[in-house]
Amino acid sequence: MASVLGTSSTAILASRSLTSPTPKPAISSLSLNPGQSCGRRFFGGIGIESKKGRSQFAVTNVATEINSVEQEKKLAAKESQRPVYPFTAIVGQEEMKLCLLLNVIDPKIGGVMIMGDRGTGKSTTVRSMVDLLPEIKVVSGDPYNSDPEDPEAMGVEVRESVMKGENLSIMLTKINMVDLPLGATEDRVCGTIDIEKALTEGVKAFEPGLLAKANRGILYVDEVNLLDDHLVDVLLDSAASGWNTVEREGISISHPARFILIGSGNPEEGELRPQLLDRFGMHAQVGTVRDAELRVKIVEERARFDKNPKEFRDSYKAEQEKLQQQISSARSSLSSVQIDHELKVKISKVCAELNVDGLRGDIVTNRAAKALAALKGRDKVTAEDIATVIPNCLRHRLRKDPLESIDSGLLVIEKFYEVFS
């Protein structure tokens, strides 16, 4: 197993030098019918009347000006934020880091469940992903981070605006990472409806919750096995449908809620419900580092970070930027990655012989293998790619046998070699 899973993320990340994609303008225009003109132009979200359907203003100048303002705001906000430990500075835990990277490259994998001993850096590693998250296009001012190019990921108001042929101001923003606290109420998670305003003014006054903020982003639940059952049900509904519906006193409001669900927990504190466990695309097991030299290195690196966070982050800036470029390149080339039909058949055969319920295991293994090939800079999946990801995709889907002492990941690896040999 060590030889199969020994593919370190360092080796993977150093596999190929990649160039960053051409930067895109921060704001552009979107119209349902490009040939349609309403005698009105939108610049930065501001409507300006024009004569004979022509504008006297240059779009590029406005976009450039707004872009520079946005960049200044982003830099100021970044400086004021609490410093985050760099992802590339984390020692060991290659399996967990690889699972997180693959989910950022292909969010449709379905998230990661990280289980392991306390004090092994689970939360630190997940929160360090913030710096690596790529930018996405969103409709400016929309609380649901609506995708201007995908009607399925649009809020109701934005979709109505597009159907009317209205122009939308678009901006680039980093993917959100939302922390779901254990003590959060259902209203805080789902959002609230102001009943009094709805009855007196006749409008749907909705205050979006954490699920709205997490749309098209990452929802992180620390100690997920301690989460209240009713919140687990809410997460299950949203993860299954991609929408969150809030109903109060006969008033119903829905909004898109597609997110990468990342959970972490300690198995000593209790097991997860099978329904929730199955919703996670991948499962990473984290153990305490036993090598004395590695333990000393971890302690020294943490001491350096605590002493001077800015200087420590600067020392890893080049590695962070290199990894960011590699993630962006992998996301753009993911659609061109191919997997042979023979390999697909063997993946499904492994799932069938392990008695994996449902077809999620087959789907996730195919997706994860493609994402890994893209991360390595290849356009074709190999058996080695499948061997690397298949234990993380299937180990939490096997039926539990209380008399079985062998690790479920080893069972998956044994069956993989039996089928692929």
Summary of the structure (lengths in Angstrom):
residues: 421
radius of gyration: 23.4
end to end distance: 15.2
largest distance: 79.8
contacts: 1236
relative contact order: 0.14
helix: 50%
strand: 17%
